[in-house]
Amino acid sequence: MKKLLLILFSCSVLLHNLYAQDEQVQKEAEESVNDKALTLNFGADIMSRYIWRGFDFGNSPAIQPSIYLSWRGLNLGAWGSYSFASNRIMINDTVSVNMGNYTELDLYLSYTLKWFTFMFFDYFVPNGLDPDYTGLQNYQYFNYDKKTTGHAFEVSIAFSGPEKFPIKFFAGTVVYGSDKAKDTLGAYSNVNKNNFSTYLELSYPLTFHKIDINFFAGGTPFGGSWYGPKAGFTNVGITARRSIPITKSYGLPVQASLITNPVAQKVFLVFGISF
């Protein structure tokens, strides 16, 4: 019993790679399936841009810390992103608004059963960069009122095929919170109706000359407040990951991603380092 309850503190730089939070959670859960002891892991990534599902959050380099408990495929954790600089948004040809430094704090729970990982996310963006921001109530972390909360709950499932068929599939839908449908004027607002923003992604990983490569294509089956006004691909590209040898026993994980968002007509080239 004592061994089962022992918490093993280990800096996740030894196991952790650079992933978006949903992909990272899936990877963590899969790695912890055979863990017999409760384990505490932590670490941080520094990214040249925080690009999530094809969208730029913060328009700035960001540091992204994480901490999580894992046991036999069950994970409970927290992930955050904090921009180094403020972000200005153009309202028209002459007016711009300073939206402040983008911050985000996500809590999650996940469980892996063979090839499937089931996940629950609590996304929270405590500033005006939230598209549904309407007042100070959105800043209040413990406000869960469906009309004014800054939280958004997403349920998702991921499939990771066996080694002979390593294809991956992800599907996630926002079921509660700051993901609102359009009001009578056609604007996204704090009405009671949830928009159920949904994201689907198919990816294929492979290894080439000790470099882990992942091809991915994701998007939404219908328009909504999170992914744009119409259905389409929002996140298509390639990610390459490797470890740069530092010592005989340690390599520094790095990554580069080329990401396109056909719906928004955007393209990004992102680099990241893990600690």
Secondary structure, 3 states (H helix, E strand, C coil): CHHHHCCEEEEHHHCCCCCCHHHHHHHHHHHCCCCCCCEEEEEEEEECCCEECCEECCCCCEEEEEEEEEECCEEEEEEEEEEEEEEEEECCCCCEEEEEEEEEEEEEEEEEECCEEEEEEEEECCCCCCCCCCCHHHHCCCCCCCCCCCEEEEEEEEEECCCCCCCEEEEEEEEEECCECECCCCCECCCCCECCCEEEEEEEEEEECCEEEEEEEEEECCCECCCECCCEEEEEEEEEEEEEECCCCCEEEEEEEEEEECCCCEEEEEEEEEC
